[in-house]
Amino acid sequence: MSSVTTQPLAFHPQRPAAVPREAGRWTVDAIEALFNLPFPELMHRAQTVHRENFDPTHVEFATLLSVKTGGCAEDCGYCPQAARYDTGVEASKLMEPAEVLLAAKAAQAAGATRFCMGAAWRSPKDRDIEKVAELVRTVKALGLETCATLGMLEDGHAQTLQSAGLDYYNHNLDSSPDFYGDIISTRDYQDRLDTLARVRSAGVKVCCGGIVGMGETRRQRAGLVAELANLTPYPESVPINNLVKVEGTPLANQADLDPFEFVRTIAVARITMPTARVRLSAGRQQMGDGIQALCFLAGANSIFYGDKLLTTGNPDTDADVNLLARLGMSRAAPEVR
């Protein structure tokens, strides 16, 4: 009887074809093709891009404070601060500099390097901008990076904030253009783009992202990323929010997004915007440690740090520090300015 020697089967992976894209511009088709890659391939590509531009073990800590809560005239379907929805959020006046200073000092002591201030306005008035400029000067004096999100800006507003020391302005696109009307009717998509243009022209860096899990399709998520990646230049910070469903808002009963789809969104954002800080924002509290760890592998390198994001919950600081320690990761040092 002859013996037959068997050899282990060799595995020859067949790599997916290169994703086609127009020169210098990401098409929705090209980004959807990234979303459609097998999960291990997408993660590999995202991690490769991430390592080319950042230390993959470092995560930026930012803190977000609501300096003026509630009473907003907009009808954003996800937002508990819209005055027209009964969500239990009480409207408040703009905080005083001394109050903001205490909060900023506490955030800095807890390890935050960027301090973001949010005010629920549709569009601030000139007098509001002057008051926020004073808050910016107060926070900037501590050596923290400063960021503000105040709604739509008019001509001259961004220049006033820049003169006060504002580093970043946050103004999210929220969704793709073709899904936007399903979520918001009180502000046009172009209004958002116009505010971003004013911010850029004033020399302030852009923080701009969106929300997923609002009922959009995968192609519409690709459309959102395309809008962000094709901004010239693309944002320095890209917050990716997972919908936090709040009772009283139109999206309170929206079905949950598959968590792996959220990870895919992070990976696609990293590939298309290689040098941006991709930030895990709203919805982290519902993700669990495992999904957050996958997001870091996919290229997320910034988190909002603290127990609240404007009016919704967030993991507490000890939980974040513990998670990073378990992953062998650490807080990123402040940017050299």
C-alpha positions as CSV (number, residue, x, y, z in Angstrom):
1,M,0.0,0.0,0.0
2,S,1.5,3.3,-1.0
3,S,1.5,6.1,1.5
4,V,0.2,9.6,0.6
5,T,1.8,12.6,2.2
6,T,-0.7,15.4,2.6
7,Q,0.4,19.1,2.9
8,P,-1.5,21.8,4.5
9,L,-3.6,23.8,2.0
10,A,-1.9,27.1,1.2
11,F,-4.2,30.1,1.6
12,H,-3.8,32.6,-1.1
13,P,-6.0,35.6,-0.3
14,Q,-7.5,37.3,-3.3
15,R,-7.4,41.0,-2.5
16,P,-10.4,43.0,-3.6
17,A,-9.7,45.3,-6.6
18,A,-8.6,48.8,-5.9
19,V,-11.5,51.1,-5.2
20,P,-12.0,53.5,-8.3
21,R,-12.2,57.2,-7.6
22,E,-12.0,60.3,-9.6
23,A,-8.6,62.2,-9.5
24,G,-8.5,64.3,-6.3
25,R,-12.2,63.6,-5.4
26,W,-14.1,60.9,-3.7
27,T,-17.3,59.8,-5.4
28,V,-20.2,58.3,-3.6
29,D,-19.7,55.1,-5.6
30,A,-16.0,54.9,-4.5
31,I,-16.9,55.4,-0.9
32,E,-19.8,52.9,-1.0
33,A,-17.3,50.4,-2.5
34,L,-15.2,50.9,0.6
35,F,-18.2,50.3,2.9
36,N,-18.9,47.1,0.9
37,L,-15.4,45.6,1.4
38,P,-15.1,42.5,3.6
39,F,-14.7,43.7,7.2
40,P,-11.1,42.4,7.7
41,E,-10.0,44.1,4.4
42,L,-11.7,47.4,5.3
43,M,-10.1,47.3,8.8
44,H,-6.7,46.5,7.3
45,R,-6.9,49.4,4.9
46,A,-8.1,51.8,7.6
47,Q,-5.4,50.7,10.1
48,T,-2.7,51.1,7.4
49,V,-3.8,54.7,6.6
50,H,-4.0,55.5,10.4
51,R,-0.5,54.2,11.1
52,E,0.9,56.3,8.2
53,N,-0.4,59.5,9.9
54,F,-0.8,58.9,13.6
55,D,0.5,56.8,16.5
56,P,-2.3,54.2,16.7
57,T,-1.9,53.9,20.5
58,H,-2.8,57.6,21.2
59,V,-6.2,59.0,21.6
60,E,-7.1,62.7,21.9
61,F,-9.3,63.7,24.9
62,A,-11.7,66.6,24.3
63,T,-14.5,67.9,26.6
64,L,-17.8,69.4,25.5
65,L,-19.7,71.8,27.7
66,S,-23.2,73.2,27.0
67,V,-22.7,76.9,27.8
68,K,-26.3,77.7,26.7
69,T,-28.8,74.9,26.7
70,G,-32.2,74.4,25.1
71,G,-34.8,76.7,23.5
72,C,-33.5,76.2,20.0
73,A,-35.8,77.2,17.1
74,E,-34.6,74.4,14.8
75,D,-36.5,71.2,14.2
76,C,-33.6,68.7,14.0
77,G,-35.3,65.4,14.5
78,Y,-32.7,64.0,16.8
79,C,-32.2,67.0,19.1
80,P,-33.6,67.2,22.6
81,Q,-32.7,70.9,22.7
82,A,-35.3,71.9,20.1
83,A,-38.0,74.0,21.8
84,R,-40.8,72.3,19.8
85,Y,-40.1,68.9,21.3
86,D,-41.1,67.9,24.9
87,T,-37.9,66.2,26.1
88,G,-37.6,67.6,29.6
89,V,-34.6,69.8,28.7
90,E,-35.0,73.3,30.3
91,A,-33.7,76.3,28.5
92,S,-30.9,78.2,30.1
93,K,-29.0,81.5,29.6
94,L,-25.4,81.7,28.4
95,M,-23.0,80.8,31.2
96,E,-20.8,83.4,32.8
97,P,-17.0,83.3,32.3
98,A,-16.3,82.3,35.9
99,E,-18.5,79.2,35.5
100,V,-16.9,78.2,32.3
101,L,-13.5,78.8,33.8
102,L,-14.2,76.3,36.6
103,A,-15.5,73.7,34.1
104,A,-12.4,74.2,31.9
105,K,-10.0,73.8,34.8
106,A,-11.7,70.6,35.8
107,A,-11.6,69.2,32.3
108,Q,-7.9,70.1,32.0
109,A,-7.2,68.5,35.3
110,A,-8.9,65.3,34.1
111,G,-6.7,65.2,31.0
112,A,-8.6,67.0,28.3
113,T,-6.5,69.0,25.8
114,R,-9.4,70.5,23.9
115,F,-12.4,72.3,25.4
116,C,-15.5,72.7,23.3
117,M,-18.4,75.0,24.1
118,G,-21.8,74.5,22.6
119,A,-24.7,76.9,22.6
120,A,-28.2,76.0,21.3
121,W,-28.8,78.8,18.9
122,R,-30.0,78.7,15.3
123,S,-27.8,81.7,14.6
124,P,-26.1,83.8,17.3
125,K,-26.5,87.6,17.3
126,D,-23.6,90.0,17.3
127,R,-23.9,90.5,21.1
128,D,-23.9,86.7,21.6
129,I,-20.7,86.4,19.6
130,E,-19.0,89.0,21.8
131,K,-20.0,87.1,24.9
132,V,-18.7,83.8,23.5
133,A,-15.5,85.5,22.5
134,E,-15.0,86.3,26.2
135,L,-15.5,82.7,27.0
136,V,-13.0,81.7,24.4
137,R,-10.4,84.1,25.8
138,T,-11.0,82.7,29.3
139,V,-10.5,79.1,28.2
140,K,-7.5,79.9,25.9
141,A,-5.7,81.5,28.8
142,L,-5.5,78.0,30.5
143,G,-3.5,76.7,27.5
144,L,-6.3,74.5,26.2
145,E,-7.3,74.2,22.6
146,T,-10.7,76.0,22.1
147,C,-13.7,74.9,20.0
148,A,-17.2,76.3,19.8
149,T,-20.5,75.2,18.2
150,L,-23.0,78.0,18.1
151,G,-25.1,77.4,15.0
152,M,-25.0,79.3,11.7
153,L,-22.5,82.2,11.6
154,E,-23.0,85.5,9.8
155,D,-20.2,87.6,8.1
156,G,-17.7,88.8,10.7
157,H,-18.6,86.3,13.4
158,A,-15.9,83.8,12.7
159,Q,-13.3,86.7,12.6
160,T,-14.4,87.9,16.0
161,L,-14.0,84.4,17.4
162,Q,-10.7,83.9,15.7
163,S,-9.3,87.1,17.2
164,A,-10.4,85.8,20.7
165,G,-8.3,82.7,20.2
166,L,-10.7,80.2,18.8
167,D,-8.9,77.2,17.3
168,Y,-11.8,75.1,16.0
169,Y,-15.4,75.7,15.0
170,N,-17.8,72.8,15.0
171,H,-20.7,72.7,12.5
172,N,-21.8,69.3,11.4
173,L,-23.3,68.4,8.1
174,D,-25.4,65.8,9.9
175,S,-26.2,63.6,6.9
176,S,-25.9,63.3,3.1
177,P,-27.7,66.0,1.1
178,D,-30.4,63.5,-0.2
179,F,-31.4,62.4,3.4
180,Y,-31.1,65.8,5.1
181,G,-34.7,66.9,4.4
182,D,-36.0,63.9,6.2
183,I,-34.3,65.1,9.4
184,I,-34.3,68.9,9.3
185,S,-36.5,71.5,7.5
186,T,-35.5,74.8,9.3
187,R,-32.1,75.0,7.8
188,D,-30.8,74.2,4.3
189,Y,-27.8,72.1,3.6
190,Q,-26.2,75.1,1.8
191,D,-26.6,77.1,5.0
192,R,-24.2,74.6,6.7
193,L,-21.7,74.8,3.9
194,D,-21.8,78.6,3.9
195,T,-21.0,78.7,7.7
196,L,-18.1,76.3,7.1
197,A,-16.8,78.6,4.3
198,R,-16.9,81.6,6.7
199,V,-15.0,79.6,9.3
200,R,-12.3,78.7,6.8
201,S,-12.0,82.2,5.5
202,A,-11.3,83.5,9.0
203,G,-8.5,81.0,9.5
204,V,-10.3,78.9,12.1
205,K,-9.9,75.1,11.8
206,V,-13.0,73.1,11.0
207,C,-14.6,70.4,13.2
208,C,-17.4,68.8,11.0
209,G,-19.0,65.4,10.9
210,G,-22.4,63.8,11.1
211,I,-24.8,61.4,12.7
212,V,-25.5,57.8,11.7
213,G,-28.3,55.5,12.7
214,M,-31.1,58.0,11.8
215,G,-32.7,55.6,9.3
216,E,-30.4,56.4,6.4
217,T,-29.1,53.8,3.9
218,R,-25.5,52.7,3.6
219,R,-25.3,54.7,0.4
220,Q,-26.5,57.7,2.2
221,R,-23.8,57.2,4.8
222,A,-21.4,57.1,1.9
223,G,-22.9,60.3,0.7
224,L,-22.2,62.0,4.0
225,V,-18.6,60.9,4.0
226,A,-18.2,62.1,0.4
227,E,-19.4,65.5,1.4
228,L,-16.9,65.7,4.3
229,A,-14.0,64.3,2.3
230,N,-14.5,66.6,-0.6
231,L,-14.5,69.8,1.4
232,T,-11.4,71.8,0.5
233,P,-9.6,71.1,2.7
234,Y,-11.4,68.3,4.5
235,P,-12.1,69.0,8.3
236,E,-9.2,68.7,10.8
237,S,-11.7,67.0,13.2
238,V,-14.5,64.7,12.1
239,P,-16.9,63.7,14.9
240,I,-18.9,60.6,14.0
241,N,-22.1,60.4,16.2
242,N,-24.2,57.4,16.7
243,L,-27.8,58.5,17.2
244,V,-28.8,58.8,20.9
245,K,-32.6,58.3,20.9
246,V,-34.3,60.8,23.2
247,E,-37.9,60.4,24.2
248,G,-40.0,63.2,22.8
249,T,-37.9,63.6,19.6
250,P,-39.2,62.3,16.2
251,L,-36.3,59.7,16.1
252,A,-37.0,58.3,19.6
253,N,-38.1,55.0,18.2
254,Q,-35.6,54.6,15.4
255,A,-34.2,51.1,15.0
256,D,-30.7,50.6,16.2
257,L,-27.8,50.7,13.7
258,D,-25.8,47.5,13.4
259,P,-22.7,48.3,15.5
260,F,-20.4,46.9,12.9
261,E,-21.9,49.4,10.4
262,F,-20.8,52.2,12.8
263,V,-17.3,50.7,12.9
264,R,-17.3,50.6,9.1
265,T,-18.2,54.3,9.0
266,I,-15.2,55.1,11.2
267,A,-12.9,53.1,9.0
268,V,-14.2,54.8,5.8
269,A,-13.8,58.2,7.4
270,R,-10.2,57.4,8.3
271,I,-9.4,56.2,4.8
272,T,-10.9,59.2,3.0
273,M,-9.6,61.8,5.5
274,P,-6.2,60.4,6.5
275,T,-4.9,63.3,8.6
276,A,-8.1,64.2,10.4
277,R,-8.9,63.5,14.0
278,V,-11.8,61.0,13.7
279,R,-13.7,61.4,16.9
280,L,-16.0,59.0,18.6
281,S,-18.8,61.3,19.8
282,A,-22.4,60.8,20.8
283,G,-23.6,57.2,21.4
284,R,-20.4,55.8,23.0
285,Q,-22.3,55.0,26.2
286,Q,-24.4,52.5,24.3
287,M,-21.6,50.9,22.3
288,G,-19.8,48.9,24.9
289,D,-16.0,48.5,25.2
290,G,-15.7,45.9,22.4
291,I,-17.1,48.2,19.7
292,Q,-15.2,51.1,21.0
293,A,-12.0,49.1,20.7
294,L,-12.9,48.1,17.1
295,C,-13.4,51.8,16.4
296,F,-9.9,52.6,17.6
297,L,-8.6,49.9,15.4
298,A,-10.5,51.4,12.5
299,G,-8.8,54.7,13.0
300,A,-10.7,56.7,15.6
301,N,-8.2,58.7,17.6
302,S,-10.3,61.2,19.5
303,I,-13.1,61.0,22.1
304,F,-15.3,63.4,24.0
305,Y,-14.3,62.9,27.6
306,G,-16.6,63.5,30.5
307,D,-20.0,62.3,31.7
308,K,-22.2,64.4,29.5
309,L,-22.3,65.6,25.8
310,L,-24.4,68.8,25.9
311,T,-27.6,67.0,27.3
312,T,-27.0,63.3,26.7
313,G,-25.0,60.8,28.7
314,N,-21.4,59.8,28.0
315,P,-19.0,57.2,29.7
316,D,-17.5,58.7,32.8
317,T,-13.8,59.7,32.8
318,D,-12.7,56.7,35.0
319,A,-14.3,54.3,32.5
320,D,-12.5,55.8,29.6
321,V,-9.1,55.8,31.4
322,N,-9.7,52.2,32.4
323,L,-10.6,51.1,28.8
324,L,-7.5,52.7,27.3
325,A,-5.3,51.1,30.0
326,R,-6.8,47.7,29.2
327,L,-6.0,48.3,25.5
328,G,-2.5,49.5,26.2
329,M,-3.4,52.9,24.8
330,S,-2.9,56.4,26.2
331,R,-3.9,60.0,25.9
332,A,-2.4,61.9,23.1
333,A,-0.2,64.9,24.0
334,P,-1.5,68.4,23.0
335,E,-0.7,69.4,19.5
336,V,2.4,71.4,19.0
337,R,1.3,74.9,18.0
